Amino acid sequence: MSQPDVSQVERIKEQMRRDWSGGAAAWRKWNPQFMVMSRAATEAIIQTAHITAGMQVLDLASGTGEPALSLAEAVGSHGHVTATDLVPEMLMVTEEYAR
């Protein structure tokens, strides 16, 4: 099986950015409800991964910040969580809630 060419991968990533960027406003609007609905899954992640104070955690595809923000609470002031996402507009919501 051949590897996709770089330009094809970049086109797919750009399309994904456009799609998710267009929905960022809706994610911002519904984020409080989403955080409540996903709380059990976040707790399962924290318990299963044995997240404790002082740890460093990487959250890939963070979206609007859950579970990154809950992970930040779990690692406390001596820990660190890095939230990443392909779509800057989604991370802007994460930054708002982090403040």
Summary of the structure (lengths in Angstrom):
residues: 99
radius of gyration: 15.5
end to end distance: 46.5
largest distance: 47.0
contacts: 255
relative contact order: 0.17
helix: 62%
strand: 8%
